Amino acid sequence: MAEKFDPPVSKAGLSHRFKRIQEAAARLNAAASAQPEEQENLKEPEPAGQDIAQSP
């Protein structure tokens, strides 16, 4: 897999990159499980004008 990069990276370099990705994923998972109520607040808002009744 390391040889497929352009320019190629060493096996050690590829291992280092994967470890950093795994650490970032672990931090994201920990933050997500620690703050479940905040995820409700992160939902995408309704498009503007959808919640306003139109006048006749």
mmCIF file of the N, C-alpha and C atoms, coordinates in Angstrom:
data_MODEL
# 
_entry.id   MODEL 
# 
loop_
_atom_site.group_PDB 
_atom_site.id 
_atom_site.type_symbol 
_atom_site.label_atom_id 
_atom_site.label_alt_id 
_atom_site.label_comp_id 
_atom_site.label_asym_id 
_atom_site.label_entity_id 
_atom_site.label_seq_id 
_atom_site.pdbx_PDB_ins_code 
_atom_site.Cartn_x 
_atom_site.Cartn_y 
_atom_site.Cartn_z 
_atom_site.occupancy 
_atom_site.B_iso_or_equiv 
_atom_site.pdbx_formal_charge 
_atom_site.auth_seq_id 
_atom_site.auth_comp_id 
_atom_site.auth_asym_id 
_atom_site.auth_atom_id 
_atom_site.pdbx_PDB_model_num 
ATOM 1   N N  . MET A 1 1  ? 0.815   -1.178 0.000  1.00 0.00 ? 1  MET A N  1 
ATOM 2   C CA . MET A 1 1  ? 0.000   0.000  0.000  1.00 0.00 ? 1  MET A CA 1 
ATOM 3   C C  . MET A 1 1  ? 0.871   1.258  0.000  1.00 0.00 ? 1  MET A C  1 
ATOM 4   N N  . ALA A 1 2  ? 1.961   1.235  0.727  1.00 0.00 ? 2  ALA A N  1 
ATOM 5   C CA . ALA A 1 2  ? 2.830   2.403  0.809  1.00 0.00 ? 2  ALA A CA 1 
ATOM 6   C C  . ALA A 1 2  ? 3.370   2.795  -0.557 1.00 0.00 ? 2  ALA A C  1 
ATOM 7   N N  . GLU A 1 3  ? 3.585   1.815  -1.419 1.00 0.00 ? 3  GLU A N  1 
ATOM 8   C CA . GLU A 1 3  ? 4.137   2.091  -2.745 1.00 0.00 ? 3  GLU A CA 1 
ATOM 9   C C  . GLU A 1 3  ? 3.134   2.788  -3.655 1.00 0.00 ? 3  GLU A C  1 
ATOM 10  N N  . LYS A 1 4  ? 1.855   2.722  -3.348 1.00 0.00 ? 4  LYS A N  1 
ATOM 11  C CA . LYS A 1 4  ? 0.825   3.312  -4.194 1.00 0.00 ? 4  LYS A CA 1 
ATOM 12  C C  . LYS A 1 4  ? 0.728   4.826  -4.036 1.00 0.00 ? 4  LYS A C  1 
ATOM 13  N N  . PHE A 1 5  ? 1.308   5.387  -2.984 1.00 0.00 ? 5  PHE A N  1 
ATOM 14  C CA . PHE A 1 5  ? 1.303   6.832  -2.801 1.00 0.00 ? 5  PHE A CA 1 
ATOM 15  C C  . PHE A 1 5  ? 2.230   7.488  -3.807 1.00 0.00 ? 5  PHE A C  1 
ATOM 16  N N  . ASP A 1 6  ? 1.899   8.717  -4.169 1.00 0.00 ? 6  ASP A N  1 
ATOM 17  C CA . ASP A 1 6  ? 2.753   9.466  -5.093 1.00 0.00 ? 6  ASP A CA 1 
ATOM 18  C C  . ASP A 1 6  ? 3.144   10.763 -4.418 1.00 0.00 ? 6  ASP A C  1 
ATOM 19  N N  . PRO A 1 7  ? 4.340   10.928 -3.979 1.00 0.00 ? 7  PRO A N  1 
ATOM 20  C CA . PRO A 1 7  ? 5.465   10.007 -4.008 1.00 0.00 ? 7  PRO A CA 1 
ATOM 21  C C  . PRO A 1 7  ? 5.282   8.895  -2.978 1.00 0.00 ? 7  PRO A C  1 
ATOM 22  N N  . PRO A 1 8  ? 5.925   7.750  -3.213 1.00 0.00 ? 8  PRO A N  1 
ATOM 23  C CA . PRO A 1 8  ? 5.798   6.619  -2.291 1.00 0.00 ? 8  PRO A CA 1 
ATOM 24  C C  . PRO A 1 8  ? 6.249   6.997  -0.880 1.00 0.00 ? 8  PRO A C  1 
ATOM 25  N N  . VAL A 1 9  ? 5.619   6.394  0.111  1.00 0.00 ? 9  VAL A N  1 
ATOM 26  C CA . VAL A 1 9  ? 6.024   6.597  1.501  1.00 0.00 ? 9  VAL A CA 1 
ATOM 27  C C  . VAL A 1 9  ? 6.569   5.278  2.026  1.00 0.00 ? 9  VAL A C  1 
ATOM 28  N N  . SER A 1 10 ? 7.324   5.376  3.099  1.00 0.00 ? 10 SER A N  1 
ATOM 29  C CA . SER A 1 10 ? 7.867   4.152  3.696  1.00 0.00 ? 10 SER A CA 1 
ATOM 30  C C  . SER A 1 10 ? 6.780   3.443  4.494  1.00 0.00 ? 10 SER A C  1 
ATOM 31  N N  . LYS A 1 11 ? 7.037   2.188  4.841  1.00 0.00 ? 11 LYS A N  1 
ATOM 32  C CA . LYS A 1 11 ? 6.092   1.443  5.673  1.00 0.00 ? 11 LYS A CA 1 
ATOM 33  C C  . LYS A 1 11 ? 5.928   2.128  7.027  1.00 0.00 ? 11 LYS A C  1 
ATOM 34  N N  . ALA A 1 12 ? 7.029   2.636  7.553  1.00 0.00 ? 12 ALA A N  1 
ATOM 35  C CA . ALA A 1 12 ? 6.970   3.331  8.841  1.00 0.00 ? 12 ALA A CA 1 
ATOM 36  C C  . ALA A 1 12 ? 6.135   4.607  8.729  1.00 0.00 ? 12 ALA A C  1 
ATOM 37  N N  . GLY A 1 13 ? 6.296   5.317  7.626  1.00 0.00 ? 13 GLY A N  1 
ATOM 38  C CA . GLY A 1 13 ? 5.514   6.533  7.408  1.00 0.00 ? 13 GLY A CA 1 
ATOM 39  C C  . GLY A 1 13 ? 4.029   6.235  7.288  1.00 0.00 ? 13 GLY A C  1 
ATOM 40  N N  . LEU A 1 14 ? 3.703   5.167  6.580  1.00 0.00 ? 14 LEU A N  1 
ATOM 41  C CA . LEU A 1 14 ? 2.307   4.758  6.429  1.00 0.00 ? 14 LEU A CA 1 
ATOM 42  C C  . LEU A 1 14 ? 1.729   4.341  7.780  1.00 0.00 ? 14 LEU A C  1 
ATOM 43  N N  . SER A 1 15 ? 2.508   3.610  8.555  1.00 0.00 ? 15 SER A N  1 
ATOM 44  C CA . SER A 1 15 ? 2.068   3.194  9.884  1.00 0.00 ? 15 SER A CA 1 
ATOM 45  C C  . SER A 1 15 ? 1.804   4.414  10.763 1.00 0.00 ? 15 SER A C  1 
ATOM 46  N N  . HIS A 1 16 ? 2.679   5.401  10.690 1.00 0.00 ? 16 HIS A N  1 
ATOM 47  C CA . HIS A 1 16 ? 2.522   6.624  11.470 1.00 0.00 ? 16 HIS A CA 1 
ATOM 48  C C  . HIS A 1 16 ? 1.231   7.345  11.083 1.00 0.00 ? 16 HIS A C  1 
ATOM 49  N N  . ARG A 1 17 ? 0.959   7.438  9.782  1.00 0.00 ? 17 ARG A N  1 
ATOM 50  C CA . ARG A 1 17 ? -0.270  8.097  9.317  1.00 0.00 ? 17 ARG A CA 1 
ATOM 51  C C  . ARG A 1 17 ? -1.507  7.373  9.829  1.00 0.00 ? 17 ARG A C  1 
ATOM 52  N N  . PHE A 1 18 ? -1.507  6.043  9.750  1.00 0.00 ? 18 PHE A N  1 
ATOM 53  C CA . PHE A 1 18 ? -2.659  5.272  10.216 1.00 0.00 ? 18 PHE A CA 1 
ATOM 54  C C  . PHE A 1 18 ? -2.867  5.430  11.723 1.00 0.00 ? 18 PHE A C  1 
ATOM 55  N N  . LYS A 1 19 ? -1.778  5.467  12.485 1.00 0.00 ? 19 LYS A N  1 
ATOM 56  C CA . LYS A 1 19 ? -1.906  5.656  13.928 1.00 0.00 ? 19 LYS A CA 1 
ATOM 57  C C  . LYS A 1 19 ? -2.530  7.010  14.238 1.00 0.00 ? 19 LYS A C  1 
ATOM 58  N N  . ARG A 1 20 ? -2.123  8.042  13.509 1.00 0.00 ? 20 ARG A N  1 
ATOM 59  C CA . ARG A 1 20 ? -2.699  9.376  13.732 1.00 0.00 ? 20 ARG A CA 1 
ATOM 60  C C  . ARG A 1 20 ? -4.176  9.399  13.370 1.00 0.00 ? 20 ARG A C  1 
ATOM 61  N N  . ILE A 1 21 ? -4.562  8.715  12.307 1.00 0.00 ? 21 ILE A N  1 
ATOM 62  C CA . ILE A 1 21 ? -5.970  8.636  11.919 1.00 0.00 ? 21 ILE A CA 1 
ATOM 63  C C  . ILE A 1 21 ? -6.767  7.902  12.994 1.00 0.00 ? 21 ILE A C  1 
ATOM 64  N N  . GLN A 1 22 ? -6.211  6.792  13.511 1.00 0.00 ? 22 GLN A N  1 
ATOM 65  C CA . GLN A 1 22 ? -6.897  6.037  14.564 1.00 0.00 ? 22 GLN A CA 1 
ATOM 66  C C  . GLN A 1 22 ? -7.056  6.872  15.833 1.00 0.00 ? 22 GLN A C  1 
ATOM 67  N N  . GLU A 1 23 ? -6.029  7.644  16.188 1.00 0.00 ? 23 GLU A N  1 
ATOM 68  C CA . GLU A 1 23 ? -6.111  8.493  17.372 1.00 0.00 ? 23 GLU A CA 1 
ATOM 69  C C  . GLU A 1 23 ? -7.181  9.565  17.194 1.00 0.00 ? 23 GLU A C  1 
ATOM 70  N N  . ALA A 1 24 ? -7.249  10.156 16.007 1.00 0.00 ? 24 ALA A N  1 
ATOM 71  C CA . ALA A 1 24 ? -8.267  11.174 15.737 1.00 0.00 ? 24 ALA A CA 1 
ATOM 72  C C  . ALA A 1 24 ? -9.663  10.563 15.807 1.00 0.00 ? 24 ALA A C  1 
ATOM 73  N N  . ALA A 1 25 ? -9.828  9.367  15.263 1.00 0.00 ? 25 ALA A N  1 
ATOM 74  C CA . ALA A 1 25 ? -11.126 8.690  15.309 1.00 0.00 ? 25 ALA A CA 1 
ATOM 75  C C  . ALA A 1 25 ? -11.521 8.378  16.749 1.00 0.00 ? 25 ALA A C  1 
ATOM 76  N N  . ALA A 1 26 ? -10.571 7.962  17.561 1.00 0.00 ? 26 ALA A N  1 
ATOM 77  C CA . ALA A 1 26 ? -10.861 7.666  18.965 1.00 0.00 ? 26 ALA A CA 1 
ATOM 78  C C  . ALA A 1 26 ? -11.286 8.929  19.702 1.00 0.00 ? 26 ALA A C  1 
ATOM 79  N N  . ARG A 1 27 ? -10.623 10.060 19.415 1.00 0.00 ? 27 ARG A N  1 
ATOM 80  C CA . ARG A 1 27 ? -11.014 11.324 20.050 1.00 0.00 ? 27 ARG A CA 1 
ATOM 81  C C  . ARG A 1 27 ? -12.417 11.734 19.631 1.00 0.00 ? 27 ARG A C  1 
ATOM 82  N N  . LEU A 1 28 ? -12.737 11.572 18.356 1.00 0.00 ? 28 LEU A N  1 
ATOM 83  C CA . LEU A 1 28 ? -14.080 11.914 17.876 1.00 0.00 ? 28 LEU A CA 1 
ATOM 84  C C  . LEU A 1 28 ? -15.138 11.029 18.522 1.00 0.00 ? 28 LEU A C  1 
ATOM 85  N N  . ASN A 1 29 ? -14.862 9.730  18.626 1.00 0.00 ? 29 ASN A N  1 
ATOM 86  C CA . ASN A 1 29 ? -15.813 8.812  19.262 1.00 0.00 ? 29 ASN A CA 1 
ATOM 87  C C  . ASN A 1 29 ? -16.009 9.153  20.734 1.00 0.00 ? 29 ASN A C  1 
ATOM 88  N N  . ALA A 1 30 ? -14.923 9.482  21.421 1.00 0.00 ? 30 ALA A N  1 
ATOM 89  C CA . ALA A 1 30 ? -15.021 9.830  22.833 1.00 0.00 ? 30 ALA A CA 1 
ATOM 90  C C  . ALA A 1 30 ? -15.821 11.113 23.015 1.00 0.00 ? 30 ALA A C  1 
ATOM 91  N N  . ALA A 1 31 ? -15.595 12.087 22.164 1.00 0.00 ? 31 ALA A N  1 
ATOM 92  C CA . ALA A 1 31 ? -16.333 13.344 22.258 1.00 0.00 ? 31 ALA A CA 1 
ATOM 93  C C  . ALA A 1 31 ? -17.807 13.131 21.940 1.00 0.00 ? 31 ALA A C  1 
ATOM 94  N N  . ALA A 1 32 ? -18.104 12.283 20.980 1.00 0.00 ? 32 ALA A N  1 
ATOM 95  C CA . ALA A 1 32 ? -19.495 12.027 20.599 1.00 0.00 ? 32 ALA A CA 1 
ATOM 96  C C  . ALA A 1 32 ? -20.238 11.291 21.700 1.00 0.00 ? 32 ALA A C  1 
ATOM 97  N N  . SER A 1 33 ? -19.600 10.341 22.353 1.00 0.00 ? 33 SER A N  1 
ATOM 98  C CA . SER A 1 33 ? -20.283 9.585  23.403 1.00 0.00 ? 33 SER A CA 1 
ATOM 99  C C  . SER A 1 33 ? -20.385 10.390 24.693 1.00 0.00 ? 33 SER A C  1 
ATOM 100 N N  . ALA A 1 34 ? -19.507 11.354 24.895 1.00 0.00 ? 34 ALA A N  1 
ATOM 101 C CA . ALA A 1 34 ? -19.541 12.162 26.107 1.00 0.00 ? 34 ALA A CA 1 
ATOM 102 C C  . ALA A 1 34 ? -20.578 13.272 26.017 1.00 0.00 ? 34 ALA A C  1 
ATOM 103 N N  . GLN A 1 35 ? -20.977 13.666 24.818 1.00 0.00 ? 35 GLN A N  1 
ATOM 104 C CA . GLN A 1 35 ? -21.880 14.791 24.624 1.00 0.00 ? 35 GLN A CA 1 
ATOM 105 C C  . GLN A 1 35 ? -23.088 14.423 23.770 1.00 0.00 ? 35 GLN A C  1 
ATOM 106 N N  . PRO A 1 36 ? -23.890 13.414 24.127 1.00 0.00 ? 36 PRO A N  1 
ATOM 107 C CA . PRO A 1 36 ? -25.007 13.029 23.261 1.00 0.00 ? 36 PRO A CA 1 
ATOM 108 C C  . PRO A 1 36 ? -26.076 14.106 23.142 1.00 0.00 ? 36 PRO A C  1 
ATOM 109 N N  . GLU A 1 37 ? -26.305 14.905 24.199 1.00 0.00 ? 37 GLU A N  1 
ATOM 110 C CA . GLU A 1 37 ? -27.330 15.937 24.110 1.00 0.00 ? 37 GLU A CA 1 
ATOM 111 C C  . GLU A 1 37 ? -26.917 17.065 23.175 1.00 0.00 ? 37 GLU A C  1 
ATOM 112 N N  . GLU A 1 38 ? -25.630 17.314 23.020 1.00 0.00 ? 38 GLU A N  1 
ATOM 113 C CA . GLU A 1 38 ? -25.175 18.349 22.098 1.00 0.00 ? 38 GLU A CA 1 
ATOM 114 C C  . GLU A 1 38 ? -25.370 17.929 20.655 1.00 0.00 ? 38 GLU A C  1 
ATOM 115 N N  . GLN A 1 39 ? -25.402 16.629 20.386 1.00 0.00 ? 39 GLN A N  1 
ATOM 116 C CA . GLN A 1 39 ? -25.626 16.173 19.021 1.00 0.00 ? 39 GLN A CA 1 
ATOM 117 C C  . GLN A 1 39 ? -27.007 16.582 18.548 1.00 0.00 ? 39 GLN A C  1 
ATOM 118 N N  . GLU A 1 40 ? -27.984 16.634 19.451 1.00 0.00 ? 40 GLU A N  1 
ATOM 119 C CA . GLU A 1 40 ? -29.323 17.082 19.081 1.00 0.00 ? 40 GLU A CA 1 
ATOM 120 C C  . GLU A 1 40 ? -29.273 18.526 18.608 1.00 0.00 ? 40 GLU A C  1 
ATOM 121 N N  . ASN A 1 41 ? -28.412 19.339 19.230 1.00 0.00 ? 41 ASN A N  1 
ATOM 122 C CA . ASN A 1 41 ? -28.298 20.744 18.860 1.00 0.00 ? 41 ASN A CA 1 
ATOM 123 C C  . ASN A 1 41 ? -27.560 20.938 17.548 1.00 0.00 ? 41 ASN A C  1 
ATOM 124 N N  . LEU A 1 42 ? -26.855 19.918 17.078 1.00 0.00 ? 42 LEU A N  1 
ATOM 125 C CA . LEU A 1 42 ? -26.073 20.036 15.854 1.00 0.00 ? 42 LEU A CA 1 
ATOM 126 C C  . LEU A 1 42 ? -26.856 19.643 14.616 1.00 0.00 ? 42 LEU A C  1 
ATOM 127 N N  . LYS A 1 43 ? -28.129 19.281 14.789 1.00 0.00 ? 43 LYS A N  1 
ATOM 128 C CA . LYS A 1 43 ? -28.929 18.910 13.631 1.00 0.00 ? 43 LYS A CA 1 
ATOM 129 C C  . LYS A 1 43 ? -29.025 20.090 12.681 1.00 0.00 ? 43 LYS A C  1 
ATOM 130 N N  . GLU A 1 44 ? -29.148 19.783 11.411 1.00 0.00 ? 44 GLU A N  1 
ATOM 131 C CA . GLU A 1 44 ? -29.213 20.822 10.394 1.00 0.00 ? 44 GLU A CA 1 
ATOM 132 C C  . GLU A 1 44 ? -30.495 21.632 10.574 1.00 0.00 ? 44 GLU A C  1 
ATOM 133 N N  . PRO A 1 45 ? -30.396 22.955 10.573 1.00 0.00 ? 45 PRO A N  1 
ATOM 134 C CA . PRO A 1 45 ? -31.591 23.778 10.763 1.00 0.00 ? 45 PRO A CA 1 
ATOM 135 C C  . PRO A 1 45 ? -32.523 23.698 9.560  1.00 0.00 ? 45 PRO A C  1 
ATOM 136 N N  . GLU A 1 46 ? -33.785 24.013 9.807  1.00 0.00 ? 46 GLU A N  1 
ATOM 137 C CA . GLU A 1 46 ? -34.764 24.049 8.722  1.00 0.00 ? 46 GLU A CA 1 
ATOM 138 C C  . GLU A 1 46 ? -34.385 25.163 7.752  1.00 0.00 ? 46 GLU A C  1 
ATOM 139 N N  . PRO A 1 47 ? -34.657 24.988 6.465  1.00 0.00 ? 47 PRO A N  1 
ATOM 140 C CA . PRO A 1 47 ? -34.373 26.057 5.502  1.00 0.00 ? 47 PRO A CA 1 
ATOM 141 C C  . PRO A 1 47 ? -35.154 27.317 5.863  1.00 0.00 ? 47 PRO A C  1 
ATOM 142 N N  . ALA A 1 48 ? -34.581 28.459 5.590  1.00 0.00 ? 48 ALA A N  1 
ATOM 143 C CA . ALA A 1 48 ? -35.209 29.732 5.923  1.00 0.00 ? 48 ALA A CA 1 
ATOM 144 C C  . ALA A 1 48 ? -36.560 29.860 5.244  1.00 0.00 ? 48 ALA A C  1 
ATOM 145 N N  . GLY A 1 49 ? -37.534 30.361 6.009  1.00 0.00 ? 49 GLY A N  1 
ATOM 146 C CA . GLY A 1 49 ? -38.858 30.585 5.461  1.00 0.00 ? 49 GLY A CA 1 
ATOM 147 C C  . GLY A 1 49 ? -39.784 29.398 5.577  1.00 0.00 ? 49 GLY A C  1 
ATOM 148 N N  . GLN A 1 50 ? -39.300 28.232 5.938  1.00 0.00 ? 50 GLN A N  1 
ATOM 149 C CA . GLN A 1 50 ? -40.141 27.046 6.034  1.00 0.00 ? 50 GLN A CA 1 
ATOM 150 C C  . GLN A 1 50 ? -41.018 27.067 7.283  1.00 0.00 ? 50 GLN A C  1 
ATOM 151 N N  . ASP A 1 51 ? -40.587 27.768 8.326  1.00 0.00 ? 51 ASP A N  1 
ATOM 152 C CA . ASP A 1 51 ? -41.338 27.774 9.568  1.00 0.00 ? 51 ASP A CA 1 
ATOM 153 C C  . ASP A 1 51 ? -42.259 28.989 9.702  1.00 0.00 ? 51 ASP A C  1 
ATOM 154 N N  . ILE A 1 52 ? -42.328 29.832 8.695  1.00 0.00 ? 52 ILE A N  1 
ATOM 155 C CA . ILE A 1 52 ? -43.150 31.032 8.725  1.00 0.00 ? 52 ILE A CA 1 
ATOM 156 C C  . ILE A 1 52 ? -44.396 30.798 7.877  1.00 0.00 ? 52 ILE A C  1 
ATOM 157 N N  . ALA A 1 53 ? -45.559 31.046 8.475  1.00 0.00 ? 53 ALA A N  1 
ATOM 158 C CA . ALA A 1 53 ? -46.810 30.874 7.731  1.00 0.00 ? 53 ALA A CA 1 
ATOM 159 C C  . ALA A 1 53 ? -46.929 31.969 6.678  1.00 0.00 ? 53 ALA A C  1 
ATOM 160 N N  . GLN A 1 54 ? -47.356 31.595 5.506  1.00 0.00 ? 54 GLN A N  1 
ATOM 161 C CA . GLN A 1 54 ? -47.512 32.569 4.428  1.00 0.00 ? 54 GLN A CA 1 
ATOM 162 C C  . GLN A 1 54 ? -48.851 33.270 4.578  1.00 0.00 ? 54 GLN A C  1 
ATOM 163 N N  . SER A 1 55 ? -48.865 34.573 4.364  1.00 0.00 ? 55 SER A N  1 
ATOM 164 C CA . SER A 1 55 ? -50.117 35.323 4.445  1.00 0.00 ? 55 SER A CA 1 
ATOM 165 C C  . SER A 1 55 ? -50.836 35.262 3.104  1.00 0.00 ? 55 SER A C  1 
ATOM 166 N N  . PRO A 1 56 ? -52.189 35.258 3.122  1.00 0.00 ? 56 PRO A N  1 
ATOM 167 C CA . PRO A 1 56 ? -52.961 35.131 1.868  1.00 0.00 ? 56 PRO A CA 1 
ATOM 168 C C  . PRO A 1 56 ? -52.887 36.343 0.993  1.00 0.00 ? 56 PRO A C  1 
# 
